[in-house]
């Protein structure tokens, strides 16, 4: 991953793939779920709690 790519992600010009997010987490010696722990709850219009669902996936 290049510095240019990281900069584009930071500026919102590019989206991260799960694979690249995993690589970043490994380089920072963090578990992948650490990127999502500080998220506030996100509730869709149908009432589904997104952040709870994300945490459930990472704990599988």
KESE-808686 format. One record per atom (N, C-alpha, C, O): residue number from 1; residue in three letters; chain; atom name; x, y, z. Coordinates in nm, 3 decimals. Layout:
// KESE-808686
SITE     i    aa   ch   at      east     north        up
SITE   NUM   ALA    A   CA         X         Y         Z
...
// end
This chain:
// KESE-808686
SITE     i    aa   ch   at      east     north        up
SITE     1   UNK    A    N     0.084    -0.117     0.000
SITE     1   UNK    A   CA     0.000     0.000     0.000
SITE     1   UNK    A    C     0.089     0.124     0.000
SITE     1   UNK    A    O     0.182     0.135     0.080
SITE     2   UNK    A    N     0.061     0.214    -0.088
SITE     2   UNK    A   CA     0.144     0.334    -0.099
SITE     2   UNK    A    C     0.093     0.447    -0.009
SITE     2   UNK    A    O    -0.022     0.447     0.034
SITE     3   UNK    A    N     0.182     0.541     0.017
SITE     3   UNK    A   CA     0.143     0.660     0.094
SITE     3   UNK    A    C     0.035     0.738     0.019
SITE     3   UNK    A    O    -0.055     0.796     0.080
SITE     4   UNK    A    N     0.046     0.739    -0.113
SITE     4   UNK    A   CA    -0.054     0.808    -0.195
SITE     4   UNK    A    C    -0.193     0.748    -0.172
SITE     4   UNK    A    O    -0.290     0.821    -0.156
SITE     5   UNK    A    N    -0.201     0.616    -0.172
SITE     5   UNK    A   CA    -0.329     0.547    -0.151
SITE     5   UNK    A    C    -0.385     0.579    -0.013
SITE     5   UNK    A    O    -0.504     0.609     0.001
SITE     6   UNK    A    N    -0.299     0.574     0.089
SITE     6   UNK    A   CA    -0.343     0.607     0.226
SITE     6   UNK    A    C    -0.397     0.749     0.231
SITE     6   UNK    A    O    -0.501     0.774     0.292
SITE     7   UNK    A    N    -0.328     0.843     0.168
SITE     7   UNK    A   CA    -0.374     0.982     0.163
SITE     7   UNK    A    C    -0.509     0.995     0.095
SITE     7   UNK    A    O    -0.594     1.071     0.140
SITE     8   UNK    A    N    -0.528     0.920    -0.014
SITE     8   UNK    A   CA    -0.656     0.924    -0.085
SITE     8   UNK    A    C    -0.768     0.869     0.003
SITE     8   UNK    A    O    -0.880     0.919     0.000
SITE     9   UNK    A    N    -0.739     0.767     0.080
SITE     9   UNK    A   CA    -0.838     0.712     0.172
SITE     9   UNK    A    C    -0.872     0.815     0.279
SITE     9   UNK    A    O    -0.990     0.837     0.309
SITE    10   UNK    A    N    -0.770     0.879     0.335
SITE    10   UNK    A   CA    -0.792     0.980     0.439
SITE    10   UNK    A    C    -0.875     1.097     0.388
SITE    10   UNK    A    O    -0.954     1.154     0.463
SITE    11   UNK    A    N    -0.858     1.133     0.263
SITE    11   UNK    A   CA    -0.934     1.245     0.205
SITE    11   UNK    A    C    -1.069     1.202     0.150
SITE    11   UNK    A    O    -1.146     1.285     0.102
SITE    12   UNK    A    N    -1.100     1.073     0.158
SITE    12   UNK    A   CA    -1.228     1.023     0.110
SITE    12   UNK    A    C    -1.233     1.006    -0.041
SITE    12   UNK    A    O    -1.341     0.993    -0.098
SITE    13   UNK    A    N    -1.118     1.005    -0.105
SITE    13   UNK    A   CA    -1.113     0.987    -0.250
SITE    13   UNK    A    C    -1.115     0.840    -0.291
SITE    13   UNK    A    O    -1.153     0.807    -0.403
SITE    14   UNK    A    N    -1.075     0.754    -0.201
SITE    14   UNK    A   CA    -1.074     0.609    -0.224
SITE    14   UNK    A    C    -1.139     0.541    -0.104
SITE    14   UNK    A    O    -1.141     0.595     0.006
SITE    15   UNK    A    N    -1.193     0.424    -0.128
SITE    15   UNK    A   CA    -1.249     0.342    -0.021
SITE    15   UNK    A    C    -1.153     0.228     0.011
SITE    15   UNK    A    O    -1.086     0.175    -0.077
SITE    16   UNK    A    N    -1.148     0.191     0.138
SITE    16   UNK    A   CA    -1.067     0.078     0.180
SITE    16   UNK    A    C    -1.138    -0.053     0.150
SITE    16   UNK    A    O    -1.260    -0.063     0.162
SITE    17   UNK    A    N    -1.061    -0.153     0.112
SITE    17   UNK    A   CA    -1.116    -0.288     0.107
SITE    17   UNK    A    C    -1.096    -0.349     0.245
SITE    17   UNK    A    O    -1.015    -0.301     0.324
SITE    18   UNK    A    N    -1.169    -0.454     0.274
SITE    18   UNK    A   CA    -1.150    -0.524     0.402
SITE    18   UNK    A    C    -1.006    -0.574     0.412
SITE    18   UNK    A    O    -0.946    -0.568     0.519
SITE    19   UNK    A    N    -0.953    -0.622     0.301
SITE    19   UNK    A   CA    -0.816    -0.672     0.300
SITE    19   UNK    A    C    -0.716    -0.562     0.339
SITE    19   UNK    A    O    -0.627    -0.586     0.420
SITE    20   UNK    A    N    -0.732    -0.444     0.282
SITE    20   UNK    A   CA    -0.640    -0.334     0.315
SITE    20   UNK    A    C    -0.661    -0.284     0.457
SITE    20   UNK    A    O    -0.564    -0.247     0.523
SITE    21   UNK    A    N    -0.783    -0.282     0.504
SITE    21   UNK    A   CA    -0.809    -0.244     0.643
SITE    21   UNK    A    C    -0.742    -0.343     0.737
SITE    21   UNK    A    O    -0.686    -0.303     0.840
SITE    22   UNK    A    N    -0.748    -0.470     0.702
SITE    22   UNK    A   CA    -0.681    -0.573     0.782
SITE    22   UNK    A    C    -0.530    -0.550     0.783
SITE    22   UNK    A    O    -0.466    -0.560     0.888
SITE    23   UNK    A    N    -0.472    -0.519     0.668
SITE    23   UNK    A   CA    -0.328    -0.493     0.660
SITE    23   UNK    A    C    -0.289    -0.374     0.748
SITE    23   UNK    A    O    -0.186    -0.377     0.816
SITE    24   UNK    A    N    -0.370    -0.270     0.745
SITE    24   UNK    A   CA    -0.343    -0.153     0.828
SITE    24   UNK    A    C    -0.351    -0.189     0.976
SITE    24   UNK    A    O    -0.266    -0.149     1.055
SITE    25   UNK    A    N    -0.453    -0.264     1.013
SITE    25   UNK    A   CA    -0.468    -0.303     1.153
SITE    25   UNK    A    C    -0.349    -0.386     1.200
SITE    25   UNK    A    O    -0.301    -0.368     1.312
SITE    26   UNK    A    N    -0.302    -0.477     1.115
SITE    26   UNK    A   CA    -0.186    -0.560     1.150
SITE    26   UNK    A    C    -0.060    -0.474     1.165
SITE    26   UNK    A    O     0.020    -0.496     1.256
SITE    27   UNK    A    N    -0.042    -0.376     1.077
SITE    27   UNK    A   CA     0.077    -0.292     1.085
SITE    27   UNK    A    C     0.076    -0.204     1.210
SITE    27   UNK    A    O     0.181    -0.166     1.260
SITE    28   UNK    A    N    -0.043    -0.172     1.260
SITE    28   UNK    A   CA    -0.057    -0.093     1.382
SITE    28   UNK    A    C    -0.067    -0.179     1.506
SITE    28   UNK    A    O    -0.081    -0.129     1.618
SITE    29   UNK    A    N    -0.060    -0.312     1.486
SITE    29   UNK    A   CA    -0.072    -0.409     1.595
SITE    29   UNK    A    C    -0.205    -0.393     1.669
SITE    29   UNK    A    O    -0.211    -0.398     1.792
SITE    30   UNK    A    N    -0.312    -0.375     1.592
SITE    30   UNK    A   CA    -0.446    -0.361     1.646
SITE    30   UNK    A    C    -0.534    -0.472     1.591
SITE    30   UNK    A    O    -0.514    -0.519     1.479
SITE    31   UNK    A    N    -0.631    -0.513     1.669
SITE    31   UNK    A   CA    -0.733    -0.604     1.617
SITE    31   UNK    A    C    -0.823    -0.525     1.523
SITE    31   UNK    A    O    -0.848    -0.407     1.545
SITE    32   UNK    A    N    -0.871    -0.590     1.420
SITE    32   UNK    A   CA    -0.954    -0.523     1.320
SITE    32   UNK    A    C    -1.075    -0.455     1.384
SITE    32   UNK    A    O    -1.114    -0.346     1.341
SITE    33   UNK    A    N    -1.135    -0.517     1.484
SITE    33   UNK    A   CA    -1.255    -0.458     1.545
SITE    33   UNK    A    C    -1.227    -0.328     1.620
SITE    33   UNK    A    O    -1.321    -0.253     1.648
SITE    34   UNK    A    N    -1.102    -0.299     1.652
SITE    34   UNK    A   CA    -1.068    -0.174     1.719
SITE    34   UNK    A    C    -1.106    -0.052     1.634
SITE    34   UNK    A    O    -1.132     0.056     1.688
SITE    35   UNK    A    N    -1.110    -0.068     1.503
SITE    35   UNK    A   CA    -1.148     0.042     1.415
SITE    35   UNK    A    C    -1.297     0.077     1.430
SITE    35   UNK    A    O    -1.339     0.186     1.390
SITE    36   UNK    A    N    -1.375    -0.014     1.486
SITE    36   UNK    A   CA    -1.519     0.005     1.492
SITE    36   UNK    A    C    -1.572     0.024     1.634
SITE    36   UNK    A    O    -1.690     0.055     1.651
SITE    37   UNK    A    N    -1.490     0.006     1.734
SITE    37   UNK    A   CA    -1.536     0.015     1.873
SITE    37   UNK    A    C    -1.591     0.152     1.910
SITE    37   UNK    A    O    -1.686     0.161     1.988
SITE    38   UNK    A    N    -1.534     0.256     1.856
SITE    38   UNK    A   CA    -1.575     0.391     1.896
SITE    38   UNK    A    C    -1.693     0.444     1.816
SITE    38   UNK    A    O    -1.736     0.558     1.836
SITE    39   UNK    A    N    -1.746     0.364     1.726
SITE    39   UNK    A   CA    -1.861     0.409     1.648
SITE    39   UNK    A    C    -1.985     0.423     1.736
SITE    39   UNK    A    O    -2.011     0.337     1.820
SITE    40   UNK    A    N    -2.058     0.529     1.716
SITE    40   UNK    A   CA    -2.188     0.540     1.781
SITE    40   UNK    A    C    -2.282     0.440     1.716
SITE    40   UNK    A    O    -2.258     0.395     1.604
SITE    41   UNK    A    N    -2.387     0.408     1.785
SITE    41   UNK    A   CA    -2.486     0.318     1.727
SITE    41   UNK    A    C    -2.544     0.379     1.601
SITE    41   UNK    A    O    -2.576     0.498     1.597
SITE    42   UNK    A    N    -2.559     0.298     1.501
SITE    42   UNK    A   CA    -2.617     0.341     1.374
SITE    42   UNK    A    C    -2.745     0.263     1.355
SITE    42   UNK    A    O    -2.743     0.140     1.350
SITE    43   UNK    A    N    -2.856     0.333     1.343
SITE    43   UNK    A   CA    -2.985     0.267     1.329
SITE    43   UNK    A    C    -3.042     0.301     1.192
SITE    43   UNK    A    O    -3.056     0.418     1.156
SITE    44   UNK    A    N    -3.075     0.196     1.115
SITE    44   UNK    A   CA    -3.137     0.216     0.985
SITE    44   UNK    A    C    -3.282     0.260     1.003
SITE    44   UNK    A    O    -3.335     0.257     1.113
SITE    45   UNK    A    N    -3.344     0.300     0.891
SITE    45   UNK    A   CA    -3.484     0.343     0.895
SITE    45   UNK    A    C    -3.576     0.233     0.947
SITE    45   UNK    A    O    -3.677     0.263     1.011
SITE    46   UNK    A    N    -3.542     0.107     0.920
SITE    46   UNK    A   CA    -3.627    -0.003     0.968
SITE    46   UNK    A    C    -3.597    -0.040     1.113
SITE    46   UNK    A    O    -3.654    -0.137     1.165
SITE    47   UNK    A    N    -3.508     0.035     1.179
SITE    47   UNK    A   CA    -3.479     0.013     1.319
SITE    47   UNK    A    C    -3.366    -0.086     1.346
SITE    47   UNK    A    O    -3.334    -0.111     1.462
SITE    48   UNK    A    N    -3.307    -0.143     1.241
SITE    48   UNK    A   CA    -3.199    -0.239     1.259
SITE    48   UNK    A    C    -3.074    -0.169     1.310
SITE    48   UNK    A    O    -3.032    -0.068     1.254
SITE    49   UNK    A    N    -3.016    -0.220     1.416
SITE    49   UNK    A   CA    -2.898    -0.160     1.477
SITE    49   UNK    A    C    -2.772    -0.209     1.406
SITE    49   UNK    A    O    -2.730    -0.323     1.426
SITE    50   UNK    A    N    -2.713    -0.124     1.323
SITE    50   UNK    A   CA    -2.598    -0.162     1.240
SITE    50   UNK    A    C    -2.474    -0.190     1.324
SITE    50   UNK    A    O    -2.410    -0.293     1.303
SITE    51   UNK    A    N    -2.438    -0.102     1.417
SITE    51   UNK    A   CA    -2.313    -0.121     1.490
SITE    51   UNK    A    C    -2.316    -0.250     1.572
SITE    51   UNK    A    O    -2.213    -0.316     1.586
SITE    52   UNK    A    N    -2.433    -0.286     1.627
SITE    52   UNK    A   CA    -2.444    -0.411     1.702
SITE    52   UNK    A    C    -2.418    -0.528     1.609
SITE    52   UNK    A    O    -2.350    -0.624     1.646
SITE    53   UNK    A    N    -2.472    -0.521     1.487
SITE    53   UNK    A   CA    -2.453    -0.626     1.388
SITE    53   UNK    A    C    -2.306    -0.639     1.351
SITE    53   UNK    A    O    -2.255    -0.751     1.338
SITE    54   UNK    A    N    -2.236    -0.527     1.334
SITE    54   UNK    A   CA    -2.093    -0.531     1.300
SITE    54   UNK    A    C    -2.012    -0.598     1.409
SITE    54   UNK    A    O    -1.925    -0.679     1.381
SITE    55   UNK    A    N    -2.041    -0.564     1.535
SITE    55   UNK    A   CA    -1.968    -0.625     1.645
SITE    55   UNK    A    C    -1.993    -0.775     1.650
SITE    55   UNK    A    O    -1.903    -0.852     1.683
SITE    56   UNK    A    N    -2.114    -0.817     1.617
SITE    56   UNK    A   CA    -2.146    -0.959     1.618
SITE    56   UNK    A    C    -2.065    -1.034     1.514
SITE    56   UNK    A    O    -2.019    -1.145     1.539
SITE    57   UNK    A    N    -2.047    -0.974     1.397
SITE    57   UNK    A   CA    -1.968    -1.039     1.292
SITE    57   UNK    A    C    -1.823    -1.055     1.337
SITE    57   UNK    A    O    -1.764    -1.162     1.318
SITE    58   UNK    A    N    -1.765    -0.952     1.396
SITE    58   UNK    A   CA    -1.624    -0.958     1.434
SITE    58   UNK    A    C    -1.600    -1.057     1.547
SITE    58   UNK    A    O    -1.488    -1.106     1.561
SITE    59   UNK    A    N    -1.701    -1.087     1.627
SITE    59   UNK    A   CA    -1.681    -1.180     1.738
SITE    59   UNK    A    C    -1.700    -1.326     1.698
SITE    59   UNK    A    O    -1.681    -1.415     1.780
SITE    60   UNK    A    N    -1.738    -1.351     1.571
SITE    60   UNK    A   CA    -1.758    -1.489     1.524
SITE    60   UNK    A    C    -1.625    -1.557     1.507
SITE    60   UNK    A    O    -1.619    -1.674     1.468
// end
